[in-house]
């Protein structure tokens, strides 16, 4: 990649932040997709059991009364990207973490 003045640039990472509020149903949709990805790729995932447990915790938290368990969800949103980096479920895991973050903001 080159910048405007012609200098080579490497190791550039792009990210996007969640804009506006995310509703619980959007998080549930991403959670279902993430679970399906984990199940489909379980044989190749070192942390499949942990990822399933995190998904179960998110699901339980979202189902708890009208207010999700903020501390638990925040911890999962922070830990999940590190657990999925470089795996077949990275995209879904990061999307879920971002959505959880958006839900809590």
C-alpha positions as CSV (number, residue, x, y, z in Angstrom):
1,X,0.0,0.0,0.0
2,X,1.2,3.5,-0.7
3,X,0.2,6.8,0.8
4,X,-0.5,10.0,-1.1
5,X,3.2,11.0,-1.2
6,X,4.3,7.6,-2.5
7,X,5.8,6.2,0.7
8,X,5.2,2.5,1.2
9,X,3.1,1.6,4.2
10,X,2.8,-1.8,5.8
11,X,1.1,-3.4,8.7
12,X,-2.0,-1.2,8.4
13,X,-5.1,-2.4,10.2
14,X,-8.5,-1.1,9.7
15,X,-11.3,-1.2,12.2
16,X,-14.8,0.3,12.6
17,X,-16.6,1.3,15.7
18,X,-20.2,0.6,16.3
19,X,-22.3,3.8,15.7
20,X,-25.5,4.2,17.6
21,X,-27.3,1.7,19.7
22,X,-27.4,-2.0,18.9
23,X,-30.5,-3.9,19.9
24,X,-30.6,-7.2,21.6
25,X,-32.1,-9.0,18.6
26,X,-29.1,-8.0,16.5
27,X,-26.8,-9.4,19.1
28,X,-28.9,-12.6,19.2
29,X,-28.6,-12.9,15.4
30,X,-24.9,-12.6,15.5
31,X,-24.7,-15.0,18.5
32,X,-26.6,-17.6,16.5
33,X,-24.3,-17.2,13.5
34,X,-21.2,-17.4,15.8
35,X,-22.5,-20.6,17.4
36,X,-23.0,-22.2,14.0
37,X,-19.5,-21.2,13.0
38,X,-18.0,-22.6,16.1
39,X,-19.9,-25.9,15.7
40,X,-18.9,-26.1,12.0
41,X,-15.3,-25.5,12.8
42,X,-15.0,-27.2,16.2
43,X,-12.5,-29.8,15.1
44,X,-10.0,-27.0,14.1
45,X,-10.6,-24.7,17.1
46,X,-8.3,-25.0,20.1
47,X,-10.8,-23.1,22.3
48,X,-14.1,-24.5,21.0
49,X,-15.3,-25.4,24.5
50,X,-14.5,-22.0,25.8
51,X,-16.1,-20.3,22.8
52,X,-19.3,-22.3,23.3
53,X,-19.3,-21.5,27.0
54,X,-19.0,-17.8,26.2
55,X,-21.8,-18.0,23.7
56,X,-24.0,-19.7,26.3
57,X,-23.1,-17.0,28.8
58,X,-24.1,-14.3,26.4
59,X,-27.3,-16.0,25.6
60,X,-28.2,-16.4,29.3
61,X,-27.3,-12.8,30.0
62,X,-29.5,-11.5,27.2
63,X,-32.4,-13.6,28.5
64,X,-32.1,-12.2,32.1
65,X,-35.0,-9.9,32.7
66,X,-34.9,-6.6,30.8
67,X,-31.3,-5.7,31.6
68,X,-28.4,-7.8,30.4
69,X,-25.6,-8.5,32.8
70,X,-23.3,-5.6,31.9
71,X,-20.1,-6.7,33.6
72,X,-20.3,-10.2,32.2
73,X,-21.0,-9.1,28.7
74,X,-18.3,-6.4,28.8
75,X,-15.7,-9.1,29.8
76,X,-16.8,-11.3,27.0
77,X,-16.6,-8.5,24.5
78,X,-13.1,-7.7,25.6
79,X,-11.8,-11.3,25.7
80,X,-13.5,-12.8,22.6
81,X,-11.4,-11.1,19.9
82,X,-8.2,-12.5,21.4
83,X,-9.7,-16.0,21.5
84,X,-10.8,-16.0,17.9
85,X,-7.8,-14.2,16.2
86,X,-6.4,-16.3,13.4
87,X,-9.2,-18.8,13.4
88,X,-12.0,-19.7,11.1
89,X,-14.4,-18.0,13.4
90,X,-12.5,-14.7,13.7
91,X,-14.9,-12.6,11.7
92,X,-18.0,-13.8,13.5
93,X,-16.4,-13.5,16.9
94,X,-15.2,-10.0,16.3
95,X,-18.6,-9.0,14.9
96,X,-20.3,-10.5,18.0
97,X,-17.8,-8.7,20.3
98,X,-18.5,-5.4,18.5
99,X,-22.2,-5.8,18.7
100,X,-22.0,-6.6,22.5
101,X,-20.0,-3.4,22.9
102,X,-22.6,-1.4,21.0
103,X,-25.3,-2.9,23.1
104,X,-23.6,-1.8,26.2
105,X,-22.8,1.8,25.0
